[in-house]
Amino acid sequence: MTLSDLQRPDLSVHFSRVTIARAVALGCDEKKLLHAVRLSADMLGDSRTLVSPKQLGSLLRYIWRELDDEMMGFSAPHRFGVFALMARQMVDSATLGDALQYAVRFSNLTSPAARWQLGEGDETALSLQLMEPEADPDHFLEEFLLLIWHRFSNWLIGERVPLVRTEFHFSSTPHKAVYRGMFPGEVSFDNASSAIVFDSKWLDYTVVRSRLDLRRYLQRLPDEWFIKQDFGLSVSERLLRELGAASSSISLQQLAARWDMSSRTLHRQLQREGTSFRGLRDQLRREQAIDLLLAGGQSVGQIALQLGMTEPAFSRAFRTWTGMTPLAYRHAHQ
């Protein structure tokens, strides 16, 4: 994601207009909302106005904080932080299918806003039904939720999942032209429910993201949901995937052989990206060590063994990474 991606003005002002109107109806200050999105009242009322992902993201973050509601007042409240809680479990799933099944169960248990369903066959339909559709007369929430779940699914597996079609239960809207960028593929209206439909083969794709990746991803929300997704992997990213999927004790030589290249070539490619095999391995080990220490249940020796290190070597490395011994770090964060 680049700064130009964030600042590219390619979103309809419709979404800002609808969210501001709803927030004002719930008591938010219109001037502060306009300031958050960096628009004047005249610009907000002009349908030709385009809004960047960064602008819209700033507006939604402001509304989330003011209302403490990730649904932004368009349904029964959904406390801020619930998505992150769900995402932490999804990122630990083996496959996209496992992640979506968990998300459906989690959402249906915790949120009174909508009911989700994952219908599987040759095609998979991820569908939702709002429990209070009268609170969303412009259908913003349905569009927003389907967009999020599709974009987050793409991010989990590092691939764009092509949509066979997107179905909406409501009739055609005046802003339907923007769907070309939001929901590539066929879009239809007046269906029994709203859903995104894709080939079921994608359910078997491996979740490739780590909790470290998720922390960074969450920091970029909601801007990340509105930019073009690009999953071209650098050598560093490929290496981190391999280390996470196999073992952080795997060697540079083993990885180079797996990728049909010499160790020298792999070393040079990492140098060009400003990193090294040892640096990336230590980065992964550090994050894994912190997660394991904070989770509890394992001794320092067991954690060291899991990371492919001796206990003395792990303790020395952890002090280098954090300035603290493993036990001191655990006690400080309990």
Stockholm file with secondary structure:
# STOCKHOLM 1.0

chainA/1-334         MTLSDLQRPDLSVHFSRVTIARAVALGCDEKKLLHAVRLSADMLGDSRTLVSPKQLGSLLRYIWRELDDEMMGFSAPHRFGVFALMARQMVDSATLGDALQYAVRFSNLTSPAARWQLGEGDETALSLQLMEPEADPDHFLEEFLLLIWHRFSNWLIGERVPLVRTEFHFSSTPHKAVYRGMFPGEVSFDNASSAIVFDSKWLDYTVVRSRLDLRRYLQRLPDEWFIKQDFGLSVSERLLRELGAASSSISLQQLAARWDMSSRTLHRQLQREGTSFRGLRDQLRREQAIDLLLAGGQSVGQIALQLGMTEPAFSRAFRTWTGMTPLAYRHAHQ
#=GR chainA/1-334 SS CCHHHHHCCCEETHHHHHHHHHHHHTTCCHHHHHHHHTCCHHHHHCTTCEECHHHHHHHHHHHHHHHTCTTTTSSSCCCTTHHHHHHHHHTTCSBHHHHHHHHHHHHHHHCSSEEEEEECSSEEEEEEEESCGGGCTTCHHHHHHHHHHHHHHHHHHTSCCCCSEEECSSCCCTTGGGHHHHSCSEEECSCSSEEEEEEGGGGGSBCCCCHHHHHHHHHTTTGGGGSCCCCCCCHHHHHHHHHHHSCTTCCHHHHHHHTTSCHHHHHHHHHHTTCCHHHHHHHHHHHHHHHHHHHCSSCHHHHHHHTTCCHHHHHHHHHHHHSSCHHHHHHHTC
#=GC SS_cons         CCHHHHHCCCEETHHHHHHHHHHHHTTCCHHHHHHHHTCCHHHHHCTTCEECHHHHHHHHHHHHHHHTCTTTTSSSCCCTTHHHHHHHHHTTCSBHHHHHHHHHHHHHHHCSSEEEEEECSSEEEEEEEESCGGGCTTCHHHHHHHHHHHHHHHHHHTSCCCCSEEECSSCCCTTGGGHHHHSCSEEECSCSSEEEEEEGGGGGSBCCCCHHHHHHHHHTTTGGGGSCCCCCCCHHHHHHHHHHHSCTTCCHHHHHHHTTSCHHHHHHHHHHTTCCHHHHHHHHHHHHHHHHHHHCSSCHHHHHHHTTCCHHHHHHHHHHHHSSCHHHHHHHTC
//
